């Protein structure tokens, strides 16, 4: 996926920021008024887009790709 623009939706971007702030799936769901299952699905989608397997991987890759400042 390198050299290709990775499209992150606004909700995915919010989720990435909250993961970086050490929020649990339950906390993210409550803050964004989504179900916990919806957050879990979004995190799986983010992992696929960023080609990572963990929440730590999401944060690291988000910084590498300048998704997070």
N, CA and C atoms as a LAMMPS dump frame, in Angstrom:
ITEM: TIMESTEP
0
ITEM: NUMBER OF ATOMS
207
ITEM: BOX BOUNDS ff ff ff
-5.0000000000000000e+02 5.0000000000000000e+02
-5.0000000000000000e+02 5.0000000000000000e+02
-5.0000000000000000e+02 5.0000000000000000e+02
ITEM: ATOMS id mol type element x y z
1 1 1 N 0.806 -1.188 0
2 1 2 C 0 0 0
3 1 3 C 0.856 1.261 0
4 2 1 N 2.149 1.129 0.123
5 2 2 C 3.024 2.288 0.093
6 2 3 C 2.973 2.915 -1.288
7 3 1 N 3.022 4.247 -1.325
8 3 2 C 2.932 4.963 -2.577
9 3 3 C 1.484 5.184 -2.99
10 4 1 N 0.565 4.624 -2.252
11 4 2 C -0.854 4.765 -2.517
12 4 3 C -1.466 5.61 -1.409
13 5 1 N -2.385 6.47 -1.797
14 5 2 C -3.083 7.286 -0.809
15 5 3 C -4.014 6.4 0.007
16 6 1 N -3.871 6.422 1.313
17 6 2 C -4.749 5.663 2.195
18 6 3 C -5.884 6.589 2.61
19 7 1 N -7.111 6.174 2.329
20 7 2 C -8.26 7.002 2.661
21 7 3 C -8.813 6.615 4.026
22 8 1 N -8.725 7.543 4.945
23 8 2 C -9.243 7.367 6.296
24 8 3 C -10.487 8.237 6.424
25 9 1 N -11.593 7.632 6.808
26 9 2 C -12.835 8.39 6.964
27 9 3 C -12.757 9.267 8.217
28 10 1 N -13.614 10.27 8.308
29 10 2 C -13.606 11.114 9.511
30 10 3 C -13.801 10.314 10.806
31 11 1 N -14.694 9.331 10.806
32 11 2 C -14.909 8.541 12.023
33 11 3 C -13.677 7.701 12.331
34 12 1 N -13.031 7.146 11.303
35 12 2 C -11.803 6.381 11.524
36 12 3 C -10.716 7.275 12.105
37 13 1 N -10.633 8.501 11.622
38 13 2 C -9.64 9.448 12.135
39 13 3 C -9.9 9.739 13.614
40 14 1 N -11.164 9.929 13.973
41 14 2 C -11.51 10.166 15.381
42 14 3 C -11.129 8.961 16.235
43 15 1 N -11.417 7.774 15.725
44 15 2 C -11.096 6.552 16.466
45 15 3 C -9.592 6.429 16.658
46 16 1 N -8.817 6.717 15.628
47 16 2 C -7.354 6.65 15.736
48 16 3 C -6.866 7.615 16.816
49 17 1 N -7.4 8.835 16.822
50 17 2 C -6.992 9.808 17.841
51 17 3 C -7.329 9.318 19.244
52 18 1 N -8.486 8.714 19.401
53 18 2 C -8.889 8.221 20.72
54 18 3 C -8.062 7.01 21.143
55 19 1 N -7.713 6.155 20.2
56 19 2 C -6.821 5.032 20.51
57 19 3 C -5.477 5.578 20.983
58 20 1 N -4.975 6.605 20.298
59 20 2 C -3.696 7.213 20.679
60 20 3 C -3.765 7.818 22.081
61 21 1 N -4.968 8.195 22.505
62 21 2 C -5.173 8.742 23.85
63 21 3 C -5.533 7.657 24.858
64 22 1 N -5.25 6.402 24.509
65 22 2 C -5.407 5.249 25.398
66 22 3 C -6.853 4.974 25.813
67 23 1 N -7.799 5.287 24.939
68 23 2 C -9.199 5.01 25.223
69 23 3 C -9.524 3.557 24.861
70 24 1 N -10.331 2.902 25.667
71 24 2 C -10.78 1.542 25.365
72 24 3 C -11.882 1.602 24.305
73 25 1 N -12.199 0.448 23.719
74 25 2 C -13.293 0.403 22.745
75 25 3 C -14.594 0.897 23.369
76 26 1 N -14.848 0.494 24.6
77 26 2 C -16.069 0.915 25.291
78 26 3 C -16.095 2.431 25.464
79 27 1 N -14.977 3.017 25.863
80 27 2 C -14.899 4.467 26.055
81 27 3 C -15.092 5.2 24.732
82 28 1 N -14.492 4.67 23.667
83 28 2 C -14.636 5.278 22.337
84 28 3 C -16.097 5.219 21.908
85 29 1 N -16.728 4.065 22.096
86 29 2 C -18.133 3.895 21.717
87 29 3 C -19.019 4.899 22.444
88 30 1 N -18.787 5.07 23.727
89 30 2 C -19.588 6.017 24.508
90 30 3 C -19.358 7.45 24.04
91 31 1 N -18.109 7.8 23.798
92 31 2 C -17.801 9.174 23.381
93 31 3 C -18.393 9.509 22.017
94 32 1 N -18.36 8.547 21.099
95 32 2 C -18.832 8.799 19.736
96 32 3 C -20.289 8.387 19.517
97 33 1 N -20.93 7.867 20.55
98 33 2 C -22.324 7.403 20.471
99 33 3 C -22.515 6.321 19.41
100 34 1 N -21.599 5.37 19.406
101 34 2 C -21.674 4.196 18.536
102 34 3 C -21.729 2.972 19.434
103 35 1 N -22.126 1.834 18.853
104 35 2 C -22.068 0.594 19.625
105 35 3 C -20.613 0.147 19.731
106 36 1 N -20.331 -0.628 20.747
107 36 2 C -18.971 -1.141 20.912
108 36 3 C -18.601 -2.032 19.728
109 37 1 N -19.548 -2.801 19.22
110 37 2 C -19.297 -3.667 18.068
111 37 3 C -18.95 -2.84 16.833
112 38 1 N -19.602 -1.712 16.654
113 38 2 C -19.304 -0.831 15.525
114 38 3 C -17.875 -0.301 15.62
115 39 1 N -17.445 0.037 16.816
116 39 2 C -16.073 0.509 17.023
117 39 3 C -15.09 -0.612 16.711
118 40 1 N -15.388 -1.822 17.178
119 40 2 C -14.516 -2.97 16.896
120 40 3 C -14.393 -3.199 15.39
121 41 1 N -15.506 -3.093 14.676
122 41 2 C -15.49 -3.26 13.221
123 41 3 C -14.635 -2.172 12.57
124 42 1 N -14.817 -0.931 13.014
125 42 2 C -14.028 0.173 12.46
126 42 3 C -12.54 -0.027 12.719
127 43 1 N -12.185 -0.526 13.884
128 43 2 C -10.777 -0.77 14.201
129 43 3 C -10.215 -1.863 13.293
130 44 1 N -10.998 -2.904 13.017
131 44 2 C -10.554 -3.945 12.084
132 44 3 C -10.309 -3.351 10.701
133 45 1 N -11.201 -2.473 10.273
134 45 2 C -11.062 -1.814 8.973
135 45 3 C -9.809 -0.941 8.941
136 46 1 N -9.57 -0.202 10.01
137 46 2 C -8.371 0.637 10.105
138 46 3 C -7.123 -0.235 10.022
139 47 1 N -7.112 -1.349 10.736
140 47 2 C -5.96 -2.264 10.704
141 47 3 C -5.681 -2.741 9.284
142 48 1 N -6.726 -3.086 8.551
143 48 2 C -6.548 -3.542 7.168
144 48 3 C -5.988 -2.426 6.301
145 49 1 N -6.545 -1.226 6.43
146 49 2 C -6.087 -0.094 5.624
147 49 3 C -4.627 0.239 5.904
148 50 1 N -4.236 0.18 7.167
149 50 2 C -2.874 0.553 7.552
150 50 3 C -1.909 -0.633 7.53
151 51 1 N -2.447 -1.82 7.256
152 51 2 C -1.651 -3.049 7.199
153 51 3 C -0.927 -3.319 8.515
154 52 1 N -1.688 -3.252 9.603
155 52 2 C -1.176 -3.542 10.946
156 52 3 C -2.137 -4.51 11.63
157 53 1 N -1.727 -5.01 12.802
158 53 2 C -2.559 -5.996 13.488
159 53 3 C -3.011 -5.575 14.884
160 54 1 N -2.432 -4.512 15.423
161 54 2 C -2.745 -4.133 16.8
162 54 3 C -3.058 -2.644 16.913
163 55 1 N -3.595 -2.28 18.077
164 55 2 C -3.855 -0.866 18.36
165 55 3 C -2.547 -0.071 18.388
166 56 1 N -1.499 -0.662 18.927
167 56 2 C -0.187 -0.003 18.931
168 56 3 C 0.271 0.212 17.49
169 57 1 N 0.061 -0.792 16.656
170 57 2 C 0.41 -0.675 15.242
171 57 3 C -0.346 0.45 14.566
172 58 1 N -1.619 0.604 14.913
173 58 2 C -2.421 1.694 14.347
174 58 3 C -1.786 3.037 14.676
175 59 1 N -1.445 3.233 15.934
176 59 2 C -0.884 4.519 16.37
177 59 3 C 0.471 4.767 15.71
178 60 1 N 1.334 3.765 15.711
179 60 2 C 2.664 3.919 15.097
180 60 3 C 2.547 4.275 13.62
181 61 1 N 1.718 3.535 12.889
182 61 2 C 1.572 3.778 11.451
183 61 3 C 0.908 5.124 11.197
184 62 1 N -0.034 5.504 12.054
185 62 2 C -0.7 6.797 11.893
186 62 3 C 0.299 7.947 12.019
187 63 1 N 1.254 7.83 12.928
188 63 2 C 2.301 8.851 13.038
189 63 3 C 3.228 8.811 11.827
190 64 1 N 3.604 7.629 11.379
191 64 2 C 4.491 7.493 10.214
192 64 3 C 3.875 8.126 8.971
193 65 1 N 2.568 7.945 8.811
194 65 2 C 1.875 8.451 7.624
195 65 3 C 1.322 9.862 7.821
196 66 1 N 1.629 10.461 8.959
197 66 2 C 1.182 11.822 9.292
198 66 3 C -0.339 11.934 9.36
199 67 1 N -0.994 10.83 9.721
200 67 2 C -2.43 10.869 9.99
201 67 3 C -2.642 11.555 11.336
202 68 1 N -1.715 11.302 12.257
203 68 2 C -1.678 12.005 13.54
204 68 3 C -0.5 12.969 13.5
205 69 1 N -0.666 14.158 14.097
206 69 2 C 0.437 15.145 14.076
207 69 3 C 1.611 14.737 14.954
